[in-house]
Amino acid sequence: MSAAGAAGMVLQVAATAAGAPLVVGGMRQVRARLEGRAGAGWAQPWRDLRKQLGKQRIDPAGTTVVFAAAPFLLAGTSLLIAAIVPAVTTASPLDPVGDLFAVVGLLLVGTVALTLAGIDTGTAFGGMGASREVTIAALVEPTVLVAGFALSVPVHSSNLGEIVAATVGDPGRVASPAAMLAFAALAVVVVAETGRLPVDNPATHLELTMVHEAMILEYTGPRLALIEWAAAVRLTVLLALLANLFVPWGVADAGSGTVGLLVGLLAVAGKVLVFAVVLAGVEVFLAKLRLFRVPELLAGSFLLGLLAVTTSYFLAAPG
Amino acid sequence: MSGPVLAAVLAAVTVLACLAVLAAPSRALPSVAGAGAGVVGAVGVVYGVAAISGGLAPVSVGWLVPLAGLRLAADATSGLFMVVTGAVGVVVGIYTAGYAAHGHMGRTPLSVLPLFLACMLGVPLADSVTTFLFLWELMALSSLLLVLAEARRREVRDAGVWCAAMTHLGFVAVLVGLVVFAAAAGAEGFPELSASAASLSPATRSAVFLLTVAGFGSKAGLVPLHAWLPRAHPEAPGPVSALMSAAMVNLGIYGILRVDVTLLGPGPRWWGLALLAAGAVTAVYGVLQAAVATDLKRLLAYSTSENMGLICVALGTAMLLTASGIPAVAAVAMTAALVHLVGHAAFKSLGFLAAGAVAAATGLRDLDAFGGLAPRMPTTTAAFGIAALGASGLPLGCGFVGEWLLLQSLVHALPAGGTMVALVMPLTVGVVALTTGLGTAAMVKAFGVGFLARPRSAEAERASEVGRAMAVGMGLAALACGVLAVAPAVLAPALSRVLPELPAGAGTPQPRLGALLRLPGVGGSMSPALLALGVAAGVLLAFGATQWRARRRPAPRTAELWACGGGALTARMQYTATSFAEPLQRVFDGVLRPDVELAVTHYSQAPYLVAKVTYRSRLRDTVETSLYTPVIRAVAAAARIARRAHMGSIHAYLAYGAAGLIVALLVAR
């Protein structure tokens, strides 16, 4: 464990925690402008969080400790993921603690906590959102692991830091067909995991079409603030991970000094900004898919992942 | 203690326990039965630990089994299975003391319980074909008696018939396979078989492999031989289901490990591929059925089938990699199989004990009638929550380490395996991932719909917490789950002795299950303990963050739920287990093939107006209906034809006897 790695880890957790609402705000602003609205400004999510945190907490009748604990578990796992993934530095001291499979598992733990909270309310909407969320999460799983498989084969490691570090050392790998296929597959995964269009509409107001929002209908005040913030952290971390897996340049490593870490921070912030703007821009032109069309999208991305693995094998195999 | 002493103690304790249960006064029956099973289990744990430590001399008792004699030997592999079985036995024993006090189990099943446990402890000890088959059959018969504990109900009798038929078909396959093996090798002791296995013809070896895998697979619940498992395990009383699902199915894996991997192996590559394919199909099919099941115990039974499938995937991978000459990764796959086996025993025994506790408190098994148990049965709810976390294979649960190891072995098998491996491994990763995802869905459904929200029936409304003995039993199992989840290092000493005995692990560096899991030849690491600490730290940080502006908040208050302004919600408006699984059922419609009946009645005067819509959807096991029904029908038809020969005339029967005698004489001449 290097001091630079530890400093980088603290830096990326702090930056994600502070910057995640801004990413969401920025995406909303881009959408608003493209749709011809003025928009609320990129700092609006932070203003919302501040307001929510000052509000009274309301406990829905009949809920148990699961409902109360779920936001904390969601936020806790999201922060841990923010500490593990190579966003600012590839040398996070937590990198050997959790590899790609563990990170995917932690994401799922957060999702499960929220679905249980949705069921715990005992309303039709809570159960509906939980059922849909779990269905999507179950079908996303094969894609993300197979795409991760494709990425870890050339590096002989599934630890994210090592994958990113290896890509920095061998830039040609990014342009390989395997990496591109894996990128496409993972991009679909990020969209599905974070509940963006076309899988889920984060801006919907109609309960019957909701997925993520239906589970959290009963949350108010500080708990709602925590959930919104954790969801933003997940989106930001996944975008940063996607960016660094395929465009790793600028990321700091174990030998970086203060300047290296700052460069790493600026680089990842810039990359996340670009990815977020592109994602928001694409969303303007998309409508939400019917729930039962989502499996087709995910099956397609699974096939891309599978192709990524087989190409990485056949292109790597001599002769 | 030496081998003979331990074997004698185990036999004596078993006999004493059975007799004590038969002789105990009615009031003391639950405690005596619980203590009996617990002591047998404890002896099994001691025996197993001694076996893992090594140096136990083989036991041979010539007079006990006619012609062949009883031969027992314990190596570390046997020891591991004995420790697992014994530990499940201890937990189940304590739990039974409380469960039987509810009057759910009669004297006969309680007296069979120690015998069943002892047979399961004995199977891994067997060192010759005769001894193995003898103990295997005794185990099957005693399990059948236990399944039939509530034989007054029709479903139980049906389950008993399925269990008996499938168990014995499996037994026949194992019997024929082992007899062919012994005949070809000219000896029946396991050491002799092992020595001469390599000199057998490939056709004989493959035949033995297929027969024994089919037989052992039916015990482990591999598709398509799983049909008895989701019938028999749910119909047995709670403690028995726990023993069957957490200990008995393991012995199917033990059979494959002992006979096919160790004695016959290392085999050609297609053996590994065949086992892998069977495991993969089982895992996906089992988890899919679990995801749409509405009976809690049936769900758990299908999940057992799923996990045995995953273990077979790991075993198959290990065999394939051994045959392909990648021993280091093969050792990882074998470790994955063993770690997952132990983890599964922990969380599945806990799951069935908690399900049994709910059944004892409410008389219910149907998830659609559950709900609201968390405030009424907090201990049971917590226990089931821990079990469900383990069963879903998520981090912080005790199923995660095994699945992580399996994924690592699959990922790192690629470079040296050839085209076949390159195609099989990513698909298998997809299968394992889909299994994890659907398993999570199944467990969210079981825990969320079953224990959270509001009661959907009067029985669930009236539920109350179970007694202390059952709580202690579940607590011990939960403790085991917790330890295995964060500190798999406790398994390291045992595994370091087991692996060298298996072809996959001999002569290679072993995976290091320390605080940080490090694997030889694999650049991947993970630390379950630090992950748990990290989540805890993250939760604390999040809690700290919500303290911002906490002072100016008004005091929290309780409010009604959002009902779209339509008045109060009732419990009927909640999602049920069926509705929760509906999206998955629709996605996998082609595999599950539900029977759907939709009848729309129109008004006679106005045909465009609908008067009534009737909708009924029923899910059955597709494999069972499409594979077993024709077979059963054919057998019944054959029986009808055979019945014609039995016309009740004594002359005809005498003629049959004479004809039979003549044929026998002609053949024997």
Chai-1 contact restraints between the chains, C-beta under 6 A:
chainA,res_idxA,chainB,res_idxB,connection_type,confidence,min_distance_angstrom,max_distance_angstrom,comment,restraint_id
A,L53,B,W548,contact,1.0,0.0,6.0,A-B,restraint_1
A,L53,B,R549,contact,1.0,0.0,6.0,A-B,restraint_2
A,G54,B,R549,contact,1.0,0.0,6.0,A-B,restraint_3
A,G54,B,R552,contact,1.0,0.0,6.0,A-B,restraint_4
A,Q56,B,R553,contact,1.0,0.0,6.0,A-B,restraint_5
A,Q56,B,P554,contact,1.0,0.0,6.0,A-B,restraint_6
A,R57,B,P556,contact,1.0,0.0,6.0,A-B,restraint_7
A,I58,B,A559,contact,1.0,0.0,6.0,A-B,restraint_8
A,D59,B,P556,contact,1.0,0.0,6.0,A-B,restraint_9
A,D59,B,T558,contact,1.0,0.0,6.0,A-B,restraint_10
A,P60,B,L561,contact,1.0,0.0,6.0,A-B,restraint_11
A,A61,B,T558,contact,1.0,0.0,6.0,A-B,restraint_12
A,A61,B,E560,contact,1.0,0.0,6.0,A-B,restraint_13
A,T64,B,A374,contact,1.0,0.0,6.0,A-B,restraint_14
A,V66,B,L452,contact,1.0,0.0,6.0,A-B,restraint_15
A,F72,B,V539,contact,1.0,0.0,6.0,A-B,restraint_16
A,F72,B,A542,contact,1.0,0.0,6.0,A-B,restraint_17
A,F72,B,F543,contact,1.0,0.0,6.0,A-B,restraint_18
A,A75,B,A542,contact,1.0,0.0,6.0,A-B,restraint_19
A,G76,B,V535,contact,1.0,0.0,6.0,A-B,restraint_20
A,G76,B,G538,contact,1.0,0.0,6.0,A-B,restraint_21
A,G76,B,V539,contact,1.0,0.0,6.0,A-B,restraint_22
A,G76,B,A542,contact,1.0,0.0,6.0,A-B,restraint_23
A,T77,B,V535,contact,1.0,0.0,6.0,A-B,restraint_24
A,L79,B,G538,contact,1.0,0.0,6.0,A-B,restraint_25
A,L79,B,L541,contact,1.0,0.0,6.0,A-B,restraint_26
A,L80,B,G534,contact,1.0,0.0,6.0,A-B,restraint_27
A,L80,B,V535,contact,1.0,0.0,6.0,A-B,restraint_28
A,L80,B,G538,contact,1.0,0.0,6.0,A-B,restraint_29
A,P96,B,S525,contact,1.0,0.0,6.0,A-B,restraint_30
A,V97,B,S527,contact,1.0,0.0,6.0,A-B,restraint_31
A,V97,B,L530,contact,1.0,0.0,6.0,A-B,restraint_32
A,G98,B,L531,contact,1.0,0.0,6.0,A-B,restraint_33
A,D99,B,G524,contact,1.0,0.0,6.0,A-B,restraint_34
A,D99,B,M526,contact,1.0,0.0,6.0,A-B,restraint_35
A,F101,B,W404,contact,1.0,0.0,6.0,A-B,restraint_36
A,F101,B,L407,contact,1.0,0.0,6.0,A-B,restraint_37
A,A102,B,P395,contact,1.0,0.0,6.0,A-B,restraint_38
A,A102,B,M526,contact,1.0,0.0,6.0,A-B,restraint_39
A,G105,B,L394,contact,1.0,0.0,6.0,A-B,restraint_40
A,G105,B,P395,contact,1.0,0.0,6.0,A-B,restraint_41
A,L106,B,P395,contact,1.0,0.0,6.0,A-B,restraint_42
A,L108,B,L394,contact,1.0,0.0,6.0,A-B,restraint_43
A,V109,B,L394,contact,1.0,0.0,6.0,A-B,restraint_44
A,V109,B,P395,contact,1.0,0.0,6.0,A-B,restraint_45
A,V112,B,V444,contact,1.0,0.0,6.0,A-B,restraint_46
A,T115,B,V444,contact,1.0,0.0,6.0,A-B,restraint_47
A,L116,B,G448,contact,1.0,0.0,6.0,A-B,restraint_48
A,I119,B,G448,contact,1.0,0.0,6.0,A-B,restraint_49
A,I119,B,L452,contact,1.0,0.0,6.0,A-B,restraint_50
A,I119,B,A453,contact,1.0,0.0,6.0,A-B,restraint_51
A,D120,B,L452,contact,1.0,0.0,6.0,A-B,restraint_52
A,G122,B,A453,contact,1.0,0.0,6.0,A-B,restraint_53
A,G122,B,R454,contact,1.0,0.0,6.0,A-B,restraint_54
A,G122,B,Q574,contact,1.0,0.0,6.0,A-B,restraint_55
A,T123,B,L561,contact,1.0,0.0,6.0,A-B,restraint_56
A,T123,B,L569,contact,1.0,0.0,6.0,A-B,restraint_57
A,A124,B,M573,contact,1.0,0.0,6.0,A-B,restraint_58
A,G127,B,Q574,contact,1.0,0.0,6.0,A-B,restraint_59
A,G127,B,Y575,contact,1.0,0.0,6.0,A-B,restraint_60
A,S131,B,F580,contact,1.0,0.0,6.0,A-B,restraint_61
A,S131,B,P583,contact,1.0,0.0,6.0,A-B,restraint_62
A,V134,B,A441,contact,1.0,0.0,6.0,A-B,restraint_63
A,V134,B,V444,contact,1.0,0.0,6.0,A-B,restraint_64
A,T135,B,P583,contact,1.0,0.0,6.0,A-B,restraint_65
A,T135,B,L584,contact,1.0,0.0,6.0,A-B,restraint_66
A,A138,B,G437,contact,1.0,0.0,6.0,A-B,restraint_67
A,A138,B,L438,contact,1.0,0.0,6.0,A-B,restraint_68
A,A138,B,A441,contact,1.0,0.0,6.0,A-B,restraint_69
A,E141,B,A433,contact,1.0,0.0,6.0,A-B,restraint_70
A,E141,B,T436,contact,1.0,0.0,6.0,A-B,restraint_71
A,E141,B,G437,contact,1.0,0.0,6.0,A-B,restraint_72
A,P142,B,G430,contact,1.0,0.0,6.0,A-B,restraint_73
A,P142,B,A433,contact,1.0,0.0,6.0,A-B,restraint_74
A,P142,B,L434,contact,1.0,0.0,6.0,A-B,restraint_75
A,L145,B,V429,contact,1.0,0.0,6.0,A-B,restraint_76
A,L145,B,A433,contact,1.0,0.0,6.0,A-B,restraint_77
A,V146,B,P426,contact,1.0,0.0,6.0,A-B,restraint_78
A,V146,B,V429,contact,1.0,0.0,6.0,A-B,restraint_79
A,V146,B,G430,contact,1.0,0.0,6.0,A-B,restraint_80
A,F149,B,V411,contact,1.0,0.0,6.0,A-B,restraint_81
A,F149,B,P426,contact,1.0,0.0,6.0,A-B,restraint_82
A,F149,B,V429,contact,1.0,0.0,6.0,A-B,restraint_83
A,S152,B,V411,contact,1.0,0.0,6.0,A-B,restraint_84
A,V153,B,L414,contact,1.0,0.0,6.0,A-B,restraint_85
A,H156,B,G523,contact,1.0,0.0,6.0,A-B,restraint_86
A,S157,B,G523,contact,1.0,0.0,6.0,A-B,restraint_87
A,S157,B,G524,contact,1.0,0.0,6.0,A-B,restraint_88
A,S158,B,G524,contact,1.0,0.0,6.0,A-B,restraint_89
A,N159,B,G524,contact,1.0,0.0,6.0,A-B,restraint_90
A,L217,B,W562,contact,1.0,0.0,6.0,A-B,restraint_91
A,P222,B,T546,contact,1.0,0.0,6.0,A-B,restraint_92
A,L226,B,T546,contact,1.0,0.0,6.0,A-B,restraint_93
A,P295,B,V587,contact,1.0,0.0,6.0,A-B,restraint_94
A,L306,B,P426,contact,1.0,0.0,6.0,A-B,restraint_95
A,V309,B,P426,contact,1.0,0.0,6.0,A-B,restraint_96
A,Y313,B,L414,contact,1.0,0.0,6.0,A-B,restraint_97
A,Y313,B,A422,contact,1.0,0.0,6.0,A-B,restraint_98
